[in-house]
Amino acid sequence: MMKKIFYIAALFGATWIAGMMLSCDKDKQLPPEDIVERVLPPIEDGDDGTGGENPNDPKDYVHAVAFMTAEDADMRGSGIDLATGQVFRGPNAHNYLHAVDLLYLDYGNTTKGNIALPESKELSVNVYGEDVQYGWRHKNSGVLYRLEDVQPRDVAWFNGAKSAARITAVVDSVISVLSADPDQQKQRYRNVQGDEIFIFKSTTRNISSIIYVSQQMTTGTGSQCRLIIKSDATQLQEVAPVTGGLLNANGNYYADVLTATFNPATNAELFFDFMKKKVYTRTELEQLEDFSGIHLMFAYKSSNNSHYIYTPTSTWMYGGADNSASHYTPGDRTLYNYLNAPGTKVSTMWFWRIDNRPSPQYSTYTFEQSRLNNTALTEYYNYWQNLGSWGSNLINPATNLVFRIRHDNSSGAYGAFKILNVNKTAGEVSIGVKYWNSLD
């Protein structure tokens, strides 16, 4: 239904029509036959995306054909300036981050081609995305939607957008319709295919763009994507060039630092979600229906001034079989039962302490030296596969201890964390996290 509503809104550029049609019968949402040419040829590779336009005609809008690549040679990524159609391959994009509106990156056969905004929090699936997500000093913002299952009538309004004003009207109209469903909008779309259309509105540079994916193909070392772009850049707001290179690109690679506070006058519990990079108190946790993202629990026991870390399925939080008084809630299964109740979708977590003892391995492959992309995290996990001690709990873990972690319910999801600070007087804890990025 949303798709059919969109046809009308896009054709007329009138958002009130879209709102009015929301309550109409499904069969009445198609535009009249005399308004839409129902059968139009798709955009063929040979026509350079002109769609019947004369390339020699003067235009007040950007009309470009761009080849986006994500090959090993360019670190599996590239960026594009939608105000010009210029493509920046691989690390070269780091020199023009002020002009990059969209990214194209690849993570093997799992996600194939990805189109994303620079501000996406799901880019560090590979090295290129990691540098963008954690290293860019400026990121242009925008709104991005994908239209799948493109029909001839979609090509009709794409070809019919032959002025800057028309492009902006179509973009604004489509966004006004699709924004009614928050799930329609994403900052990163995986598995990009040919014959898809992307709608983009820059909130940083005031660009409106309609992007047709005319071809997407897998190559031996990555993937390639051919885009036909129509942009209204008549009101372009240039961003001053950003200099200084990547942040922290000095061998001490990026990490997410999760900091939380607790009341040292009483018992306290904190729950860490490494993927979403959030920390929940017990009260906040009770507002969640799904505990599958909880990777670690930090607990403080005021009676003996001790702190603990547990996986959410660890029976040691209540002392296990022996109900040891040295644990957080000895003999009391209340917290354990709450976390592991039916329907909470709690996930089995495992962590392994990487002991700080003299060894060349501990000095040559440190937590700081490990990069924060999925491939690097897998290598780090495998490197320490047979080293360090396994566990699901620890009492009074010292600052600077490092742990590798595996989330059993997410196939191949690896990570590591380091205890950066525990101040039991002020009630503060900080943990550095490098965790597997989402593929969704």
N, C-alpha and C positions, 0 to 999 in steps of 0.2 A: 504494500500500500504506500509506503514512504516513497518508493521509486516513482510510482505513478503521480503522486502529488508533486514530486520534483519536476516532472515534465512541464506542468503548467506554470509553476513558479519560475522556472528557468526561461520559458518562452516569453512570458510577459514581464518578468522582472518585478512583479508586484507581490509583496509578501502577504498582503491582506487576502489575496485569493487563496494562498496556501492555507492560511488559518481558516478561511471559510470552508474549504473543501475537506478539512479533517473529519467532519461529521457526515460527509456525503457517502452515498452508497458506492462500493468499490467499482462497480461497472460504469459509474458516471464520472469517474475521475480522469478518463482519457480525454485529451483535447479533441475538438471537432476535426474531421478529416480534412477540411479545407484549410486548417491552420498548420498542420504538420504533414510533411511529406513522409509517408509511412515506409517507403522503400528507398533507401539511399545506399550507394555503394560504400563499403568501409574505406577508411583511409589506407591506401596501398603504399607499400614501401617505395614504389617507384615514383610517386608523385611529390616527394619531398614534403608531404604534409600540407600542400597548398589547399587541398579540398575544393578545387574549382576556382581558387583565387588567382589573380594574375600577380606573379611575384614582382612584376615591374611597377605595379600600381603604388602610388605613395600611401604610406600607412602612418597612423598616429599611435600605433601599438607595436610591441615587440613580437615578431614572428620568427621562431628559430627552431632548428632541428639540432638536438644535442645528443651526443653519444656518451653515456655515463658508463664508466668501467669500474670494476672491483676485482682486480687481478692481483696475483702475488707481487707483481712488479710495482704496483702502486699501493701496497699494504691493504689491498681489498677495500678500497674506498675512493670516492671522489665527491666533489662539491660543485654546486652550480649557482651562478648569479642570475636570477630570473629577470633582472632588469636589462640584461644584455644577451643571455643565453650562453655566456662563457662558462666552460667547464674547467675546473682545477683538479688535476689528478693527484691522488695520494697526498704525501706530505706538502706538496705545493699549495694545497688548500690552507695550510697553517699560516701562509703569508698573506692570505686574502680573507681571513675569517670575517672581516667587517662587511664583505660583499657576498658571502655565501648564505643563501636562503634555504636550500635543501641539500640533503646528503644522500648518496647512494652507497651502500656497503653490502658486504657479502659475508656469510658465515657458513661456507660449505653447502652441502646438500640439505642441511637441516632447515635453514631459512631461505636459501637461494638469495634472490635480490631483495634488498630492503630500501625503502624510501623513508626518510626520517627528517625531522627538524633538528637543527643543531642543539636545541635545548632538551632533547629527549634524555630521559634517565635510563634508557635501555640501549645504549650504544656500545658498551664495552664488551660485546661479544667477540670482538677482535681488537688488534693493536690500534688500527686506525680509529675505530670508535672510541677506544679508551682514551686516546690522546685528545679527541674532541670533547668527550664527556668530562674529563678531569683536567685537561690542560689548556683549553681555550680561555683566553682572557675576556672575550666578548662573544655572545651568541645572539644572532638575530632571531627574533621571535615571530610566531605566526600561528595561523589556524589551518589545519590540514584535514581533508576528507578524501576518502577513496570511493569511487563508484565502480562496482564490479558488474559483470554480465552486461556489458555495454551493447545496446541495441542500435539499429540504424537510426532511430529518431535521436539518440544521443549524439551520434555523429552529425546529425542535421544541425543541432544547435551549436555544436563545436565549430562546424564549418561556417555557420551563420554569424559567429562572433567576429565581425570584421571592422570593429572600431574599438577604441579604448573605452568609450562610454558603455558600449554593449558588453564588453568583457566584464567590467566592474558590476554592471547590472545583473549579469548572469551569476557571477560569483557571490554577490551579496544575497541574491534570491535563493540560491541553493543552500548557502550556509544558514539562512533564516529558517529553512525547512528542516535540514538535517540536525541543526543544533537543538531541536526539540527533544532529541534522544541523545543524552550525553555519551552513550556508548558508541555512537557513530564516529566521534572525533578521537583521533589518536595522534601521538607524536611520532610513532614509528609503525610502519606497515611492512609486514614480512611477506615473502612469497609473491612478489610483484609479477604480474603476468601481462602479456600483450593484450591489447583491446581493453584496457582499464583507463579510467579518467580520474585524475586527481584535481581537486579544487583547493586553491591556496590563497590565503589572505595574509599579507605581512603586517604585523602590528608594529614592527620596528621601522620598516622602510616604505610603508604605504604602497605596496605592490599588490595587484590582483592578478592571479594567473589561472588559466585552464591548461591542464597538461594531459596530453593523450599518449599512452604507452603504445607505440606502434610495434615494438618488438622487445622481447626479453629472452635471453638465451644463456645457457650454462656453457662455460668454456672449460678447457683443461685445467686452468689455474684460477678459476673464479667465475665471474659472470659479466654480462654486458646488457645495457638497457638503452633503447633508442626512444627519446622523448620528442614530441612535437609540442612546442610551447607557444601560447598566446598570452601576453602580459600587458596590462595597463600600468605603465610606469610614468605616466604623465605627471603624477604628483609625488614622484620619487623623493624620499628624504635620505640623502646620502649619510652614511656613517663614516666618521673620520677613521683613517687607517689605524689599526691597532698593532703596536709593535711590542717587542720584548720576548717573543718566542713563547714556547709552552711553559706552563707552570710546572715546577718540580721535575722537569725533565733532566735530572742530574744523577740518575742512578738510584735515588731514594724515591721509589715510585709511589703513585697515588694510593691512598687508602681512605675509606670512609670512617670518620671518627664519630662514634655515638656516645653522647654524654648525657647523664641523667643524675638527678639528685634524690635523696631519701632522707627521712627523719631519723637521725641516730639515737633519738630518745626512745624508740620503739622498734619492734620488728618491722622489716620492710621487704618488699618483693618488687623486682623489676623484670620485665619480659622483653627480650630483644628479638626483633625481626630484622635479620641481616639483609634480606632482599629488598624490602621496602625502606630500609634504613630508618626504622622507627623504634622507639622504646615506650612501652606501656606500663603504667602502674596497675595495681590489681583492680582498681576501680575502672580504669580505662579498658582493661582486658575484658571485664565483664560485659562491655558493650559490644564485643566481637562475637560473631557466631561461628567463625572458622579460625581454629588455632593452628592450622597447618603451616603458617608462616613463622611461628614462634620457634626460634632456633636455640635460645639460651635463656635460662632464668638466673638472675643474680638475687641472692637473699642476704639480709643482714639480721643477725640475732643480737639484740641489745644486751641480754643477760650475761653473755660472755664476750661481747665485743668481737664477734667472729663474722666473717663473710664467706659465702659459698657460691659456687656456680654449679648448675645442673642442666642436663638436657631435660626437656619437658616430660619424657617418659621414664626418667630415672627414679627408681624406688628408694634411692639413697636419701632423698629429701626428707623422708620420715624414718631413716635409719635402716631401711631394708628389713631383712629377716630378723636381725638381732636388735632392732629398734634402738640403735646406739644413741646415747645421749649427746654424742659429739656432733650429731647432725641437726639440721635446722628445726624440724618439727618431730622429734623422736616419738615414735609410737602413734603419731597423729597422721592419718592418711588423707585428711580433708583436702589439702591442696593438691596432692597427687590425684585423688579421685576427681576433683574438679577439672583438672587439666585433661584427664584421660576419660572423661565421661563419654558415653555414646553420642555421636553427632558432632563432637567438637572437631573432628578430623585432625586431631593432633598427629604429628609426624614423628617417626622415630629418628632421633638424631644421635650421632656418635662424634665424640671428639677425642683427639690424641694429643697429649702434651708433648711438645718438642723440648726436651730438657736442655738446659743451658749448661752443658758440660764440655770440657775441652775436646774438640774434634775439628778437623779441617772442614767437615761438612757444615758445621754450625756457623763457621765464619765465612764460607764461600757461597752459601745459598740462604741468605737471611730473609726474614719477613719483609724488610724494607726493599730488598733487591728484587723481590718477586713482583711481576707486573700484575695488573688487575683486570685482565681479560680472560675469557673462558679457557682458551688454550693454555695460557700461562698457569692458571689455577689448577688445571688438570695435571700439568707437569710438576707443579709444586707438591700436590697431593701424592703423586706417584713416587716422587723423589724420596719422600719421607715415609713411604709405605711400610717399611720394616724397621723404622727407627722411632724412638719416643714411646711413651707408655699410653695405653688405651684407657679410656674411662668414660663415665657419664656424670662424673661429679668431682669436685675438689674443694677442700676446706682451706680457707685463708690462702688462696693462690696469690703468689707474689707479683708485684708490678714487673712488667717486661716479659712475663711468661708468654709463650706463643703456642697456639693450638691449631691443628688442622682439623677440618670438620667435614662431615658428609651427611647430606640430607637424603635418607633412604627413600623417601616418597617422591623425590624428584630425580629421575634417572640422570646420572652424570653430573649432578649438582655438587660442586666442590667449593671449598673455601678455607680461609684461615682467619684467626683473630688473635689480637695481642692485647693484653691488659696494660693499658697506658697509665692509669692512675686509679687508686682507691684511697679516698680520704674519709676515714670513718669518724673523724671529729667534725668535719664540715658536712659530711653526708654527700659525697660526690664520687662518681665512678665514670671512667672513660674507657672505651674499648675501641681499638682500631680494627676495622673489618675489611677483608677482601673476599667478596663472595660472588659466586656465579651469577651472571646477569640473566635476566628473563629473556626467553625467546618468543614471548607473546607480544 
